[in-house]
Amino acid sequence: MVDRFYSDTQEKVEAITYTPTIKDTGDLEAGTNTITATSKQGTADYSKSLALAAPDDSRLVIKRIAARSDVTRDSGSSGHLYCTVSVDSPDGSENKLFDAVDVQAAGVQATDLISGDVFDLLTDGTAHTFYFFFWVDSGDSVISKVQMYYGVGVNTGGQPNAYFQIKHTGFVSVQPFLSRKGTATGGTRIWAGLYTGGSWSNYPVEINNYNQIGVTDTQFAINNVLAKDGLTFAGYPGTNTDIVCIYEIQTVLRSER
């Protein structure tokens, strides 16, 4: 007779931690610097090498990289102060993360990437050098701060945009530690499913809506979500000068084997 209560199926439990943090150049200008060049020069004014950790498990997928630059202009006669930030391009001719942005008009600039050469570089887990170029339209500008942050996250505001996914069929528990750079109050939503694009209203079932990250960090936990194919993290910083990034994610994946 068949024992209907017997099964040789066993549960497989895996614990995974991914800690990309938010990478920080620090303030690259120790004093002040007077910018007088009226075109982008072939040699950078500043440079910094940083490495963003890549997931060591293929089920953890980076969908978006966010970056935020912060430049303080103290004085000067220029009408515009421009900045280009390139990656592994010492003359700034390619791999541009920021391209001739006017940091006199707005000292804080932010962006995010979902594909392309720069995205591929910043998600490969190795060190890359960021080169900063400054020039003015005329006259001069005195700057006293040059700093940049980047990480696995989102800058685009207005509606949630996917920036990280966990691919798994089975039960998922996750505890993310999220960090922001900026002053607005956006947040991160988590959906049961692998969202690929389109209107936010087309997302799969929402299992978390954490709207108020505040001005620094937040941490929360979601336990035993049954996922058909995984979870999607989607963020909305609240303003186009902020970024919301993953500092660390701890997850437990349960499945049958």
N, C-alpha and C positions, 0 to 999 in steps of 0.2 A: 504494500500500500504506500502511496506517495504521501510523504509528510509535507503538508502544505505550508507549514510554519518554518520549514528549514530552507535556508538558502546559503550557498557558498559565496555569495556576494559580500564583499567587505568594504567598509568605508575608508577612504583615503583622505587624510587631513594634512594640509600643508600650510605653514606659516611663512609669510614673505614680508620683508621690510625693505622699503625703498626710501632713501634719504637724499634727495637732490639738493635740498636747501635753496636759498636764494643767493646767487653769487653777487658779490659786491666788489667793485674796483677800489673802494675807498676814495677819499678825496685826492685826486692826482695832482692838484695844485697846492703846494705847501705855502705859498705866499700870494703874490699877484703876478699876472702876466698881461702885458700890453700887446694886443693883436693889431697889427698894421697892414698885413698882407691883404691885397684886394682881389686875390683869387686863391683857390685851393692850391697849396704847395705840394711838392712831391715828397716831402718829409713830414711826418706827423709831429704835432705839438706834444702829444702824450701817447703812451701805450701801456697796456696791461695784459698779462696772460692769465687766463682763468680756465677751469675745467668744470663742466657740469656733469655729474654722474649720470650714466645711462642705466636703465633697468637691466639687471642680469637675468631676468626671466622674460621670455618672449610674450607672455600673457599680459604684461604691463606695457602699455603703449602710450607714448607721448604723441599727443595730437596738436599741440600748440606751444610755442615758446613766446614769452612776453619779456619786453625790455623797457626800462625807464631810465632816461638820462636827466641829470639835474645840473644846470650850469648857472652860476651866479655872476652877473655882469654888474660891476660897481659903478662905472662911469665911462665917459668917452663921447666922441663927437659923431660916431657912425650912425647911419640910419638903420642898418641891418647888421647883425652878427650871425654868420652862418656856421654850421657844424656838420661834418660828415663823420660817421663812425663806420669803419670797415673791419672785416674779420679776415685775418691772415693775408692782408693785402697792404704791404708797407707804404705803397704810394696812394692808396685809397681809390684805385681805379675800378675795383670790383668787390664783390661780396659786401655790399653796403647794407648795414643794419639801419642806420639813419643817413639820409641823403640830402645834404644841403638844407637842413631845417634851420629856421630862423629862431635862434635862441635869445635874440634881443627882444623879439615880440613875445616869446613865451619860453622862459628858462627851463621849464620842465616839459619834456617830450616823452611820449610813450608809443609803443607799437607792439604788434604781435604777428607771428608768422605761422603758417600752416604747411608750407612746402617751400621748395626752392633750395638753392645752394647754401645759403646761410642757415636755413633750418636744418639741413642735413649735417652741416658742420657742428652746430651747437647741440645736436642730439646724439653725436657719435661717442660721447664719453671721454674724449681726450682733450688736452689743453689746446686752447686757441688764443691768439693774440688780437686784442682790440686796439685799433689805431684811431686816434682822435685828431681831426683837422679843423682849424678855425680860420676864418677870414672875414673881412668886412667889405661893405660896398664902397666906403670911403672913410677917411678920417681914422679913428682908432676906437678900440674897446678895451677896457681893463676888466679882466675876469679874476675871480678869487676862489672859485670852486668848480671842479669838474668831477662828476661822479656818475656811475652807472650801475644799475641792478638788472639781473635777468634770471629767468628760471622757467620751470614747467608751469605755465599759467596762461592768463588771458588779460588782454587790455581792452578789447572791443566792448563797449558798453551798450546799453539799450535793451538787449535781450541776451539770454544765456548762450554762450558759445562753448562747444566741447573743447577741452584741453587735455583730458587724460581718460584712459579706459583700462578696465580690468576685464580681460576675456576669460570667461569661465562658465561652464554649465554645471549647476549644482548650487549649494548654499554658499553664500559669501558673507563674511563679517569683515568690517573695515573700520579703521580708526585713522582718519586723516588729520594732520596738523597743518593748517593753512596759514599763510602769512601774506600780508599786503604791504605795499609801499604806496603811500598816499594818504589822503584825509577824508575820502568819501565813505559811504556805507553801502557797498554792494554786497555780494555774497556768492555762494556756490550752491548749485543744486545737483542732486545725484539721482539718476534715473536707472531703473532696471532695464537694461537693453543697450545695444551698441548703436548710438545715434550717429548718423552720417551727414546730416545737413538739412537745410530747409527751415521753415518757420519753427520757432520754439514750441508752438502749440502741437507740432507733430512728434514731439519727443515721446518715447515710451513712458510707461507708468512711473510717476514720480514717487520716490521713497523718502526724499529728504528735501526740505527747502530751508536752508540756513541763510536768511537774508542779511543779517547784520554782522559782518565780520568786524566792523569798527575800524580803528586806525592802525592796529598792529596785527594780532594773531588770534586764532581760535582753534579749538580742538573739540571733536565730537565723535560719537561711535554709532555704528549701525550694525545690528546683529542678525545673522541668519536670514538674509534675504535670498529667496530662491530665484536664481537668475537662469534664464534660458540660454543666453550667450554672453552675459557679462553686465558690467556697470559702466555708466558714462558720467564723468564729472564735467559740469558746465558752469562757467562763471560769468558774472557781470559786475565789473568794478564800480559802476555808478558814475564814473567820469572818465574822459579819455586821457587823463594824465595819471591814472592809477593803474597798478597791476595787482592781480591776485594770483598767488603761486602756491604750489605744494612745497612745504618744508620737509615733511615726512609722511609716509603712508605705511601703516601696518595692516596687513590683511590675512585672514585665515580662509582658505578655500577647502570646501568639503565636497567630495564626489564619491561615486561608487567605482569599484574596480573588480 
